[in-house]
Amino acid sequence: MGVFTISHWVATSPEEVWKAYTTPQLFHQFFSPDGLHIPIESVVLELEVGGRCEFNMVFDETGVVNENKGVIVALQPPHTLVFSEPEFMDGKFLSTQTFTAEENGTVITVTQEGLPDELVGNPEVIEAFRSTFRKMGRLLGIATDNR
């Protein structure tokens, strides 16, 4: 199993990025890659350690639903959000989102541990993440840049 890390700069504060990640009405509009969407009614964000982090990603073309059922294992507003998915990869999957103020904006760094090796560094996975960051930029009306 491998570790995947990606960073992206956005032209807003860590507080605004935190709000986008932790407000269901915003989260569902950007968190899925291009070609997928998240129905608002599927989003559950219980912002406490042990709280649920759940949402469905639906493939636009087929309607196939990918359920994501996570548990928040750490949070430090507005800089760190960590969740695991006990039913994914034998419970070894951990996703850490950090939001660091830098250059009049915020660097979002996502680190996912416990992934199959074929996903680590995969160009399609990288582009999927980049598309979510660009969606966030359009939603918030801000510039974004690969890091």
Protein Blocks (a to p, Z undefined) as FASTA:
>chain_A
ZZddddddddddfklmmmmmmmmklmmmmmpcghiacdfklpccddbehiacddddddfk
lopacddddddfbdcdfkbccdddfkgghhpaccddddddeehiacdddddehiafklgo
paklmmmmmmmmmmmmmmnopacddZZ
